[in-house]
């Protein structure tokens, strides 16, 4: 039975409508049903959070594993213009907006919690000791996966001009190495630590800070994007090109038709698609809604 909690996520409740659940099959499914049933409060943003998710999923129907009380599990319901959401020239940037909003929220949380990022570069100047976006939907720290984002489009009953986009966000917060789902994963406690002898902020408070920061960042970015989709996309394009972990790396592309492509990620394009050059030198365009992109060792 899904039980709604009260009194938690105090920071987030100042920014959005918060639905806090003890256990849920999937926060994205819960949020989608909320929209489909016509129960969404459209006066402000809504975020669904859970301590435990039993049937979470990522891209390509992979299972998202979470540890109760030690993971950040949330789905943010955002209302956007239907024409913009369905325009292939700009709608790919919605996924990028979500990714950069998560990164913004994490950076702000680490700073506010008096923490600092740990240096795992081991003197390698080619490695960046910071969060980056792995195109199109993962948050990584020096290539290690901290979390991921799953976007879902849901039609709003009785409204042909708007749609709901649900951004499901899963992050590893307080997981020890033996609790991580894969060898390529990491958690916040492994890449950031308290500084100057300060007491560490508990995972539930970190989750609240991340939720509040995420809602704030998403609200601002989506507002600017809605006002001028093409213009804002140009600004975001420059930042993504600077902060995209995928560029310049060998990748394995899993297409939805079951075929695969290997090559080097060479560019983020104006529509947020990714250009991949195969071994023969041919460049292929990969779009956010079509594939999953993994490093070749995955």
C-alpha positions in Angstrom: 0.0 0.0 0.0 1.3 3.4 -1.0 1.5 5.7 2.1 1.8 9.5 1.7 4.1 11.2 4.2 3.8 14.7 5.7 6.2 17.0 7.4 9.3 16.1 5.3 10.9 17.9 2.4 10.3 21.3 4.0 12.5 23.2 1.6 10.9 21.5 -1.4 7.4 22.3 -0.1 8.2 26.0 -0.3 8.9 25.6 -4.0 6.3 23.1 -5.3 3.5 20.8 -4.5 5.1 17.8 -2.9 3.8 14.3 -2.8 6.0 12.3 -0.5 5.6 8.5 -0.5 7.0 5.8 1.6 7.0 3.1 -1.1 5.9 3.2 -4.7 6.3 1.0 -7.7 7.4 3.9 -9.8 7.2 7.7 -9.2 6.9 8.2 -12.9 3.9 5.9 -13.1 2.4 7.6 -10.1 2.9 11.0 -11.6 1.5 9.9 -15.0 -1.6 8.6 -13.4 -2.0 11.8 -11.5 -2.1 13.7 -14.8 -4.3 11.2 -16.6 -6.9 11.3 -13.8 -7.1 15.1 -14.0 -5.9 15.4 -10.4 -2.8 17.6 -11.2 -2.7 21.0 -9.5 -1.7 23.2 -12.3 -1.0 26.2 -10.0 2.7 25.5 -9.6 5.0 22.6 -10.2 4.5 19.1 -8.6 7.2 16.7 -7.5 6.6 13.1 -6.5 9.2 11.7 -4.1 9.7 8.3 -2.6 11.9 6.6 0.0 11.7 3.3 -2.0 10.8 2.5 -5.5 10.2 -1.2 -6.3 9.8 -1.1 -10.1 11.8 1.9 -11.2 13.1 1.9 -14.7 15.6 3.8 -16.9 16.2 4.1 -20.6 15.8 1.0 -22.8 13.6 -0.5 -20.0 16.5 -1.1 -17.7 15.7 -1.6 -14.1 16.7 1.3 -11.8 17.8 -0.1 -8.4 17.3 2.1 -5.3 18.1 1.6 -1.7 15.4 2.8 0.8 16.4 6.0 2.4 19.8 6.2 0.6 18.7 7.2 -2.9 17.0 10.3 -4.3 13.9 9.2 -6.2 11.7 11.8 -7.7 9.5 12.7 -10.6 8.8 16.3 -11.5 5.7 17.1 -13.5 6.2 20.1 -15.8 3.6 21.6 -18.0 4.9 22.9 -21.4 3.4 24.1 -24.7 2.3 21.2 -26.8 3.7 22.6 -30.0 7.1 23.1 -28.4 7.1 19.7 -26.9 6.4 18.0 -30.2 8.7 20.2 -32.4 11.7 18.0 -33.4 13.8 21.1 -34.0 13.8 22.1 -30.3 12.2 19.3 -28.1 15.4 17.4 -27.7 16.6 20.3 -25.5 13.9 19.4 -22.9 16.0 16.4 -21.8 19.1 18.6 -21.7 17.3 21.1 -19.6 16.4 18.4 -17.1 20.0 17.2 -17.0 21.5 20.6 -16.4 18.9 21.3 -13.8 19.9 18.2 -11.9 23.6 19.2 -12.1 22.7 22.7 -10.9 20.8 21.3 -8.0 23.6 19.0 -7.0 26.3 21.6 -7.2 24.2 24.0 -5.1 23.5 21.3 -2.5 27.1 20.4 -2.1 28.1 24.0 -1.6 25.2 24.7 0.8 25.9 21.5 2.8 29.5 22.7 3.4 30.8 19.8 1.3 33.5 19.7 -1.4 34.1 17.4 -4.4 36.8 14.8 -3.9 39.6 14.7 -6.5 39.8 11.3 -8.2 41.9 12.5 -11.1 45.1 10.9 -9.8 47.0 13.6 -11.5 45.5 12.9 -14.9 45.0 16.4 -16.5 42.5 14.9 -19.0 40.0 14.0 -16.3 37.7 16.7 -14.9 36.9 16.6 -11.2 33.3 17.7 -11.5 29.8 16.6 -12.5 29.0 16.3 -16.2 26.1 15.2 -18.4 26.5 12.0 -20.3 24.3 12.5 -23.3 21.4 12.2 -23.2 20.2 11.4 -19.7 22.9 10.4 -17.2 24.7 12.4 -14.5 28.3 11.3 -14.2 31.4 12.2 -12.1 34.6 11.4 -14.0 32.6 8.9 -16.1 31.1 7.1 -13.1 27.3 7.2 -13.1 25.7 9.1 -10.2 22.2 9.0 -11.5 19.9 9.2 -14.5 16.8 10.9 -15.9 13.8 9.4 -17.7 11.5 11.8 -19.6 7.9 10.8 -20.2 5.2 12.8 -22.2 1.7 12.6 -20.9 -1.4 14.3 -22.5 -3.4 16.5 -20.2 -7.1 15.7 -20.3 -9.2 18.4 -21.9 -6.1 20.6 -22.9 -4.9 20.4 -26.5 -2.5 23.3 -26.1 -0.3 21.9 -23.2 1.3 18.6 -22.3 2.9 17.3 -19.1 6.5 16.2 -19.3 7.5 14.0 -16.3 11.2 14.0 -15.5 12.0 11.0 -13.4 15.3 11.5 -11.5 17.2 8.8 -9.6 20.5 9.6 -7.8 22.7 7.5 -5.5 23.1 9.5 -2.3 24.5 7.5 0.6 25.3 4.1 -1.0 28.5 2.3 0.0 30.6 0.7 -2.8 29.1 -2.8 -2.1 25.5 -1.3 -2.5 26.1 0.2 -6.0 24.2 -1.4 -8.9 27.2 -1.6 -11.2 30.9 -1.3 -11.2 30.5 1.9 -13.3 28.3 3.6 -10.6 29.1 5.9 -7.8 27.2 7.8 -5.0 27.4 11.3 -3.6 29.0 10.1 -0.4 31.9 8.7 -2.4 32.6 11.8 -4.5 31.9 14.6 -2.0 32.8 15.0 1.7 32.3 17.5 4.5 34.9 20.2 4.9 36.4 22.1 7.8 35.2 19.5 10.4 31.6 20.2 9.7 29.0 17.6 10.6 27.7 15.7 7.5 24.2 16.4 6.4 22.0 13.3 6.6 20.7 11.8 3.4 17.1 12.8 3.9 18.1 16.5 4.3 20.4 16.3 1.2 17.4 14.9 -0.7 15.3 17.8 0.4 17.9 20.3 -0.7 18.3 18.6 -4.1 14.5 18.5 -4.6 14.2 22.2 -3.8 17.1 23.1 -6.1 15.8 20.9 -8.9 12.4 22.4 -8.9 13.9 25.9 -8.8 16.3 25.2 -11.7 13.7 23.5 -13.8 11.2 26.3 -13.3 13.6 28.9 -14.4 15.0 27.0 -17.4 11.6 25.9 -18.7 10.3 29.5 -18.4 13.2 30.9 -20.5 12.8 28.0 -22.9 9.1 28.6 -23.3 9.6 32.3 -23.9 12.1 31.7 -26.7 12.8 28.1 -27.5 15.2 28.6 -30.4 17.2 31.4 -28.6 17.4 29.6 -25.3 18.5 26.4 -27.1 21.5 28.3 -28.6 22.6 29.4 -25.1 22.1 25.9 -23.7 23.9 24.4 -26.7 27.1 26.2 -25.7 27.0 25.0 -22.1 26.2 21.4 -23.1 29.1 21.3 -25.5 31.3 22.4 -22.6 30.0 20.1 -20.0 29.1 16.9 -22.0 31.2 14.0 -20.9 30.3 12.0 -24.0 32.0 14.2 -26.6 35.3 12.8 -27.9 34.7 9.4 -26.4 33.9 6.0 -28.1 30.3 5.1 -27.7 27.9 2.2 -28.4 24.5 3.3 -29.6 21.5 1.0 -29.0 18.7 1.9 -31.4 15.1 1.2 -30.7 14.9 -1.1 -33.7 17.5 -3.4 -32.1 20.5 -2.4 -34.2 23.7 -0.9 -32.7 26.3 1.6 -33.8 29.8 2.1 -32.6 31.9 5.2 -33.1 33.2 8.4 -31.6 30.8 11.1 -30.3 32.0 14.2 -32.2 29.3 16.9 -31.8 26.1 18.1 -30.1 23.9 19.5 -32.9 21.5 22.4 -32.9 18.5 20.2 -32.3 20.3 18.5 -29.3 21.0 15.4 -31.3 24.4 13.7 -31.1 26.7 13.1 -34.1 28.7 9.9 -34.0 31.5 9.1 -36.5 31.8 5.4 -37.2 35.1 3.5 -38.0 34.6 4.2 -41.8 34.4 7.9 -41.1 30.7 8.2 -41.8 28.8 10.5 -39.4 25.4 9.4 -38.0 22.9 11.6 -36.2 21.5 10.1 -33.0 18.4 11.7 -31.4 17.4 11.6 -27.7 14.1 9.8 -28.2 15.6 7.0 -30.3 18.5 5.4 -28.4 20.6 4.8 -25.4 24.3 5.8 -25.6 26.8 3.9 -23.5 30.6 4.0 -23.3 32.0 1.0 -25.3 33.1 -0.8 -22.1 29.5 -1.1 -21.0 
